[in-house]
Amino acid sequence: MRKQTIMSIKNSGIAVSESGRSRFTPIHLAVAIVVGLLCLTPHFTYGDGRHQFLAITFVVLLGVFCGSGGGQQRAVPVAIVAAGYALIWAATNIVAAQLRTDLVATPAIWLRTSAGALVVFPLCALFGLGLGILFRNRSAAVIGMLLYLTHLEPLFCRGLNGIGWSSAITYLPAMSAAKALDGLTAAHRVLGGFAVVQPAWLTLLVFIGWTALALLAGTAVTRSQKGDRR
């Protein structure tokens, strides 16, 4: 019992079971809910792609959080949670569009928004899960991914734009997810957003490739670690 308590303290409040695997605590759940809701607020204040990017960032980080420390078995639950968040995201899209007089949304676009989000958001969660499995330290995994999404990839985008390769930015992980979400959901017609250059099916395939790569890498590392223990 004492050893378990010490491990909990060292993991900054993350409860550790007897098997040594970290799990969610009420504090984690409360933080996730608050941050998730905050990522929905730009729907009502901005008419550009920030509402998409923030939601994607949240779902990816949620996957990283669940995957770090070895969480392959959490793939299905994480995808289900992301699908639920997708429906909430789509609902706020629709509500925000109705509150803003400068935007028009038809029932067909509402359906498309919901269906597209149900495709992209679970993929974002699985992408984050695969990357999270690669890291044993949960804090390092989450912070590292946050820095990549908010700073490194935008820098790559600026660099590609600077050398005239602007169309190549849609092949980066976060941008391919954002472009796929924008194209599949017609979000730019509801709340404004990124200008989609490549077709939605292409950017979706690109992000599926990134997700598969992350999951395969995570699986390979997990098997390697199990082999070393034997």
C-alpha positions as CSV (number, residue, x, y, z in Angstrom):
1,M,0.0,0.0,0.0
2,R,2.8,2.4,0.9
3,K,4.6,1.6,-2.4
4,Q,1.4,2.3,-4.3
5,T,1.0,5.7,-2.6
6,I,4.5,6.7,-3.4
7,M,4.0,5.8,-7.0
8,S,0.8,7.9,-7.1
9,I,2.7,10.9,-5.7
10,K,5.5,10.5,-8.2
11,N,3.0,10.4,-11.0
12,S,1.6,13.8,-10.0
13,G,-1.8,12.5,-8.9
14,I,-2.2,9.8,-11.4
15,A,-3.6,6.7,-9.6
16,V,-1.6,3.6,-10.3
17,S,-3.2,0.1,-10.0
18,E,-1.5,-3.0,-8.8
19,S,-0.6,-3.9,-12.4
20,G,1.4,-0.6,-12.6
21,R,-0.8,0.9,-15.2
22,S,-2.1,4.5,-14.8
23,R,-5.8,5.2,-14.9
24,F,-8.2,8.1,-15.0
25,T,-9.0,9.8,-11.7
26,P,-12.0,12.2,-11.1
27,I,-9.5,15.1,-11.4
28,H,-8.5,14.0,-14.9
29,L,-12.1,13.6,-15.9
30,A,-13.0,17.1,-14.6
31,V,-10.0,18.6,-16.4
32,A,-10.9,16.8,-19.6
33,I,-14.5,18.0,-19.5
34,V,-13.6,21.6,-18.8
35,V,-10.9,21.8,-21.5
36,G,-13.2,20.0,-24.0
37,L,-15.9,22.5,-23.4
38,L,-13.5,25.4,-23.7
39,C,-12.3,24.1,-27.1
40,L,-15.9,24.5,-28.3
41,T,-16.3,28.2,-27.4
42,P,-14.6,29.6,-30.6
43,H,-17.6,28.4,-32.5
44,F,-19.4,31.4,-31.1
45,T,-16.7,34.0,-31.4
46,Y,-14.6,33.3,-34.5
47,G,-15.4,32.7,-38.2
48,D,-12.2,30.9,-39.2
49,G,-10.5,27.5,-38.7
50,R,-9.7,28.0,-35.0
51,H,-12.8,26.1,-33.8
52,Q,-11.7,23.1,-35.9
53,F,-8.0,23.2,-34.8
54,L,-8.7,23.5,-31.1
55,A,-11.2,20.6,-31.2
56,I,-8.7,18.4,-33.1
57,T,-5.9,19.3,-30.7
58,F,-8.1,18.4,-27.7
59,V,-9.0,15.0,-29.2
60,V,-5.5,14.1,-30.2
61,L,-4.2,15.0,-26.7
62,L,-6.9,12.9,-25.1
63,G,-5.7,10.0,-27.2
64,V,-2.0,10.7,-26.2
65,F,-3.1,10.9,-22.5
66,C,-4.8,7.5,-22.7
67,G,-2.1,5.8,-24.7
68,S,1.0,6.9,-22.7
69,G,2.2,4.1,-20.5
70,G,0.9,1.4,-22.8
71,G,-2.8,1.7,-23.6
72,Q,-3.5,-0.4,-26.7
73,Q,-6.6,-1.9,-25.0
74,R,-8.1,1.6,-24.7
75,A,-8.4,2.1,-28.5
76,V,-12.1,1.2,-28.7
77,P,-13.2,3.2,-25.6
78,V,-11.1,6.2,-26.8
79,A,-12.6,6.1,-30.3
80,I,-16.1,5.9,-28.7
81,V,-15.5,8.9,-26.5
82,A,-14.1,10.8,-29.5
83,A,-17.3,10.0,-31.5
84,G,-19.4,11.4,-28.7
85,Y,-17.3,14.5,-28.6
86,A,-17.8,14.7,-32.4
87,L,-21.5,14.9,-32.0
88,I,-21.2,17.6,-29.4
89,W,-18.9,19.5,-31.7
90,A,-21.3,19.2,-34.6
91,A,-24.2,20.3,-32.4
92,T,-22.3,23.5,-31.3
93,N,-21.5,24.1,-35.0
94,I,-25.2,24.1,-35.7
95,V,-26.3,26.2,-32.7
96,A,-23.6,28.8,-33.4
97,A,-24.6,29.0,-37.1
98,Q,-28.2,29.6,-36.0
99,L,-27.1,32.4,-33.6
100,R,-25.1,34.2,-36.2
101,T,-27.1,36.0,-38.8
102,D,-24.2,36.1,-41.3
103,L,-24.2,32.3,-41.7
104,V,-26.7,29.9,-43.2
105,A,-26.9,26.2,-42.4
106,T,-29.4,23.8,-44.0
107,P,-30.5,20.4,-42.6
108,A,-28.3,18.7,-45.2
109,I,-25.2,20.5,-44.0
110,W,-26.1,19.7,-40.4
111,L,-26.2,16.0,-41.3
112,R,-23.0,16.3,-43.2
113,T,-21.3,18.1,-40.3
114,S,-22.2,15.3,-37.9
115,A,-21.2,12.5,-40.2
116,G,-17.9,14.0,-41.1
117,A,-17.0,14.7,-37.5
118,L,-17.8,11.1,-36.6
119,V,-15.2,10.0,-39.1
120,V,-12.4,12.4,-38.3
121,F,-12.5,12.7,-34.5
122,P,-12.1,9.0,-33.7
123,L,-9.2,9.0,-36.1
124,C,-7.6,11.9,-34.2
125,A,-8.0,10.0,-30.9
126,L,-6.4,6.9,-32.4
127,F,-3.6,8.9,-33.9
128,G,-2.9,10.4,-30.4
129,L,-3.3,7.0,-28.8
130,G,-0.6,5.5,-31.1
131,L,1.8,8.3,-30.3
132,G,1.1,8.1,-26.6
133,I,2.0,4.4,-26.5
134,L,5.5,5.4,-27.7
135,F,6.1,7.4,-24.5
136,R,6.3,6.0,-20.9
137,N,6.1,9.4,-19.4
138,R,2.6,10.8,-19.7
139,S,3.4,14.4,-19.0
140,A,6.2,14.4,-21.6
141,A,4.0,12.9,-24.2
142,V,1.1,15.4,-23.7
143,I,3.4,18.4,-23.5
144,G,5.5,17.3,-26.5
145,M,2.4,16.7,-28.6
146,L,0.9,20.0,-27.6
147,L,4.1,21.9,-28.6
148,Y,4.1,20.1,-31.9
149,L,0.5,20.9,-32.7
150,T,0.6,24.5,-31.6
151,H,4.2,25.5,-32.6
152,L,6.2,23.1,-34.7
153,E,3.7,22.2,-37.3
154,P,2.7,25.8,-37.8
155,L,6.4,26.6,-38.3
156,F,6.6,23.8,-40.9
157,C,3.5,25.3,-42.6
158,R,5.2,28.7,-42.8
159,G,8.4,27.2,-44.1
160,L,6.5,25.4,-46.9
161,N,4.6,28.5,-47.8
162,G,7.8,30.4,-47.9
163,I,9.3,28.2,-50.5
164,G,6.2,28.0,-52.6
165,W,5.0,24.5,-51.5
166,S,1.8,25.7,-49.9
167,S,-0.2,22.7,-51.1
168,A,2.2,20.4,-49.3
169,I,1.0,21.6,-45.9
170,T,-2.1,19.5,-46.2
171,Y,0.1,16.4,-45.9
172,L,1.2,17.2,-42.4
173,P,-0.6,15.3,-39.6
174,A,-2.7,18.1,-38.0
175,M,-3.3,20.0,-41.2
176,S,-4.5,16.8,-43.0
177,A,-6.9,16.2,-40.2
178,A,-8.2,19.8,-40.2
179,K,-8.6,19.8,-44.0
180,A,-10.4,16.5,-44.0
181,L,-12.7,17.7,-41.3
182,D,-13.3,21.0,-43.1
183,G,-14.0,19.2,-46.4
184,L,-16.1,16.4,-45.1
185,T,-18.3,18.6,-42.8
186,A,-18.5,21.7,-45.0
187,A,-17.6,23.5,-41.8
188,H,-16.4,26.5,-43.8
189,R,-19.9,27.0,-45.1
190,V,-21.3,26.9,-41.5
191,L,-18.8,28.9,-39.5
192,G,-16.0,29.7,-41.9
193,G,-12.7,27.8,-41.9
194,F,-9.7,26.7,-43.9
195,A,-9.7,27.0,-47.6
196,V,-9.6,23.4,-48.8
197,V,-7.1,22.9,-51.6
198,Q,-7.0,19.1,-52.0
199,P,-10.3,17.1,-52.1
200,A,-11.6,15.9,-48.8
201,W,-11.1,12.2,-49.6
202,L,-7.4,12.8,-50.3
203,T,-6.7,14.6,-47.1
204,L,-8.7,12.0,-45.2
205,L,-6.6,9.2,-46.7
206,V,-3.4,11.1,-45.8
207,F,-4.6,11.4,-42.2
208,I,-5.6,7.7,-42.1
209,G,-2.1,6.9,-43.2
210,W,-0.7,9.0,-40.3
211,T,-3.0,7.3,-37.9
212,A,-2.1,3.8,-39.1
213,L,1.6,4.7,-38.9
214,A,1.2,6.0,-35.3
215,L,-0.7,2.8,-34.2
216,L,1.8,0.5,-35.9
217,A,4.7,2.3,-34.3
218,G,3.0,2.1,-30.9
219,T,2.3,-1.6,-31.4
220,A,5.9,-2.3,-32.4
221,V,7.2,-0.6,-29.4
222,T,4.8,-2.4,-27.1
223,R,5.8,-5.8,-28.5
224,S,9.5,-4.9,-28.2
225,Q,9.1,-3.9,-24.6
226,K,7.3,-7.2,-23.8
227,G,10.1,-9.1,-25.5
228,D,12.7,-7.4,-23.5
229,R,10.9,-8.2,-20.2
230,R,10.9,-11.9,-21.1
